[in-house]
Structures are given as structure tokens and as C-alpha cells.
Amino acid sequence: MNYPFDHFPLVCLTLSYNTIAEDVAVAKKYRPYVDLYELRADFLDEAELLEIRRFPMLVDLPVILTIRRHIDGGQFRGGEASRTMLFARALAFADQNPRNNFTYVDFEDDFHVPSLQESALAFGTRIIRSVHDMSSPITDLPARLEEMRKTGYELPKIACMPQSLADVTRMFTECSRLKDFDQIITGMGPLGLPTRLLARKLHSYLTFVSPPDKLAGMKNIGHIDPVTLHDVYHFKDIDDDTEVFGITGWPLTHTSSPELHNTGYKQHGINAVYIPVASENIQDVLGFADAVNLQGLSVTVPHKEAVLPLLDHKSDEVEKIGACNTMVRENGQWTGYNTDAMGFKEALIDFMGTDSLRHKRVAIIGAGGAAKAVAYAIKQLGGKACIFNRTQSKAKAVAAQYGFMYAPLAPESASLLAKYSSLIIQTTSKGMGGDSTSSEETDPLWFYEFTGKERLFDIVYAPDVTPVMARARLAGCKVCNGMPMLLAQGHMQFKLFNGRDY
């Protein structure tokens, strides 16, 4: 091989700009974070295609040449004859210095042109033999990989689209039988993120990343950006002894927990990584946890209550609150904890400037797992509360546990909400990572007019200011988002996971 590598998996930056100049500029920008580049020539303007032979000479890392067909998720819409000609141009006139040639070329498993294969072998360009399924998972990966190895010089690649976390679990289970890193395996889409972060457990030769400005347009591919992979997940530090922790929920599109926990591992010198594990089904999460030997989980919506029957042991807080936000594997069994209540209590005391809510009337918006933890904390602080929720029966169930009032979350409750408005605590997911405009879809209190006397604590932390917070602040209210609570409960989780203070 032209370039020696001493660590697998490698990090490969996919370059998918319209001009070679743009690709080169971005390659140089992210050079400190990656091991090689993939030139996606199918994205280049037509006039640029004649210049792709020059690309390896313009960068100082190995390059994969890919001209991906549209049927395989690429942008090339021409015929196979024209694509064959482009490959031939790119591989021809090999330089005596192998670093000026493409180190790899990606040919699909059904694309066999003997002259191209001979050229690649003659010039020291290794063939990546790839299969892509843009809509479904591919099963029995070891057998399929073996079928794809036409020669010992080819590197088989499988990229598929898992439809559930169970599909991802199957990938890890099947790949546990692989002995080396002489294959590329990746799960695409948002469900496939664990396959990219834990590529070492898949025995994958590399993991693909894309520049941040390209991620929005490649959601179906599911890439991560190289800086996040390096700075948040410390990808190069992951080895066979790395303990795995994570956060689960659905859709889990916004979470700051990986940055919090992974920063703590780095600071304490703990060989561990904390990853997102998205799933609609909490039972699938436990199957995945077994497959990768995951040691602890943060649990968020909608699983805080659904996980209860699956726990082997529950802390007193979980029993009393009826919700679990933290799972720890202890002696092979799962113990459930709740750090939401204490984390919220700590953040609320700081926000209010007092550790007593006596004579305070508090409105709790929502009746899910987070609302249960909030209600528990409010009761401990001596407050009186009313639970407002769209499904009134759920509000009644939470309220009954603490002797609180309850009411529907609707315009007809506006006057009652005003009576309990010295402190309003918003516990639903509305406003999370979405439109900043206040509406019935983004603002749970869209019908309520703030007077400026209320205090609002919204447990959502992304974005920094939710639509309901913006309205309250505009009216003169003191507001707080969920970041202080996230940090406080996250620090408690960190100690449960690792036995150390954050």
C-alpha cells in the first residue's frame, strides 16, 4: 500500500462539490481530522470531469475515486459507456510517484470492465467493490462480503439502509464474526449513526464523514462531520477496550449529552464513548445494548415510562416518580435511576433564588416522564401545583400522586393557568429544535397571554430560546431554558456510570 496506516478504522472525508477547486479547498480545511478523501466525481460540473485525473496531485492524502450511479444514491445519470470512459481517463497516465495517483477506485459489484480492473491493478490502485441498498438492510454480511472478494486485492464495501435499530443490532452481531478490517461496512440514514461511531466494532476499514455544510443535503446518507467525530466522540481513541454508553429516545434529533459525557471521559482519562442510540422501540435498545456491550443509558422521550417493565431493579426515586431517565448495567442486570428530579430541583433553586416554594402556585405543562420528575421536585420544595395536559386523564394521574390540581391544556384553562402562574414549568417537547415562530405546533401555551409577572422554566435546551420563552421574555418575564437542568442531571448520570464526580 502506498500509504501506511497504523489505526483502523480510517476517517474518509467525502468531497461532493461542483468544482475541483472547491473540493481541494475543503480537503485542506479538514486535513487534520481525516486520513483520506473520497472524490465524488458524480457531483462535479461536466466541464470539471476532464480534470479529475489531477486531483490526487492537489492533495496530500490518499484518494478514493467514486463516480456513483443515481440508482446507487449518486448523481451520475449518464450511461455506463460514458462512466467507463471517465474511469479510464482518471486511471490513465499513471505517475511514477504513486501518491499522485488514485489510491482506491470504487466499482460497484455489478460493474466489471476487465481493462479498468487491469489498469487499477497495474498502477497500484486498490479496487473497492461496493454494494448499496438505499432502502433496506442487507443481511448475512460475512457471507455477502466473502462473495464480493473477487481477488485478494479487492476491498468489499456494503452500505445499506436499516429500517429499525434491530437491523443495526443485526449488523453488529453478524460482524462480530469478522477477524480483520479488510472490508467497509456502514448503515445509512439517522438509524445508522452507531455504525459510523462504532465502526471499529463492525471491523470496518473506514468510516465516512462530510463537511458540515453538506450534511443537510445528505440526510438519507447519514454522515457526520469530521470535527464532531474528532472533538465530540474522540473517534481515534476508540479501541477494543472502550466502554460504550449512550442516550436513547425518538426521534433524538437534538441532544447535547454526547458532548457533555465525552468531555468528562476525556478530562478524567476514562476509556469510554457515549453515543446516540435512536429507536422507536425500547426493547430494540436493550437488544442493541447487549450486542455492543453497552454499560449505561440516558433515557429520554418517549421511553422514560415504557422502560420500567424491562428494568431488573429500580431506585426509590424511580418507584416514586414512575419514570426512569438513567439505566446502568450492574452485574449483568439493568438498574433504573431518575436524575431528572434532582437535576431539575438544583437548577430551579438557582433560577428562583430560594429552596422553598411554599405559598407558590406552580403550573406544570405536560404529564409525561419529565413532568412526573418535576412534580416530585415541586412537592419536595413545598409548592402547590396544577398539571395541565392535552390528555386530561394523564394529568389527573400525575396530580393524584401529589395532591395537585389538574386541567386540560387548552384555551378554556387560561384563567386557571393565570392563577398558577407564579412559576410555569414547560415539560413537553414542543419548541424543540424547530420553527422559532410561535404557533399551536411549536408553543404549548399559544393561547396564554403573559403579563410579565410570571417566571417560566422550559426544560427544552435546543434551541436556547423556544417560541414560548421568546413570548414570555418579550412580556418582561424571567425565563430559563433546560440547559442548567441538563448539566445537573447529566453530572449525576456521569457519576452513576463511572463512579466519579464530573
Order of alpha helices (4+ residues) and beta strands (2+ residues): beta-alpha-beta-alpha-beta-alpha-beta-alpha-beta-alpha-beta-alpha-beta-alpha-beta-alpha-alpha-beta-alpha-beta-alpha-beta-beta-alpha-beta-beta-alpha-beta-alpha-beta-alpha-beta-alpha-beta-beta-alpha-beta-alpha
